[in-house]
Amino acid sequence: VEKAHLAARAAAEADETPAEAATAAASDPVDVERSVLPPIDGYAPEGLAAAVDGSGRVAVDAIPEVLELPGGAWAGRWAVTLAQAAVRVLAS
């Protein structure tokens, strides 16, 4: 029973992707113009978007609203705001 356990562990470890391969698979950063990034809706342009673009910090209140997304799903405004901010951070 112990040998079967060790053989199963060795097989599982052999299937794992080495860290080097995972790092090599990551895409290279691409320069993106700020003008093509989606705006962060509901906040002043010089507020949240400027803080995110400049690697700054900002405190904001969540807008208590739900939005219909493309495809008919609904999401809280806070989730949409977080996604829009994430797009800007990942593009920088």
N, C-alpha and C positions, 0 to 999 in steps of 0.2 A: 504494500500500500504506500509506503514511504517513497519507493522508487517511482511509482506512478505519479505521485504528487510532484516530485522533483522534475520528472520528464515534462509534466504539464507546465510547470513554471518556466522551464528552459524554452519550451515552444512559444509560450506567451512573450517572453523577453525577446526572442528572435524576431517576432512579428512587430515589435515596437520600432518606431521611427527614431533613428539617432538624432540627437539635438542638432548636429551639424546639418543634416538633411532638412530638418524642420526650419532652421534658420535660412538655409539657401532657398527654400520654397517661398519664403516671404517676399512679397513684391517690393521692388525698389520704390522709394518715394518719388512722387511726381509733382512738379510745380503746377499749382492751380491758381488761376487768377481769382482774386477775391470777388470780382464782379459776377462770376458765374456760380458762386456759392449761394445756396438758398438763404434768404433772410431769416432771422430769428423773429418770428411773428409775435406781436403783442408787446414788444418792448422798444424803447427808443433806439435808433440805429447807433447812437454814440454810447449806449449803455451796455447791454449784455453782449452784443456782437463785437463791439470794440474791446471789451474785456477778454472775451474768448480769443479773438484774433491776436491780442497782444500778450497772451499768456498771463493775464491778470486775474484778479479775484473780484467777485461782485456778489452781493446778496440780493436776491430778488424774491418777490412773493409769487407763489404759484397762482396762475389765472384759473379761477374755478369754472371750468368749462369743459365740455367734451366736443370732439371734432369727428366728423365722418371722414375716414381715409379713403383713398382710391381703392376700389374693390368692395366698398360697403361696410368695412369694419369700423368700429368706434374706438377712440382712445382719448384719454385725458389730455388736456392741453399741456400739462406738465410733461407728459411722455413725448409729445411732439416737440416741445421746446428742447428737451434733453437730446432728442435725436438730431435736431437742427444744429445744436451746439456741438454734438459729437462729429458731425460732418465737417464743421469748420475746424475743429481741433485736428482731426485726422488728415485734413488737407494741408495743414501747416507744417 
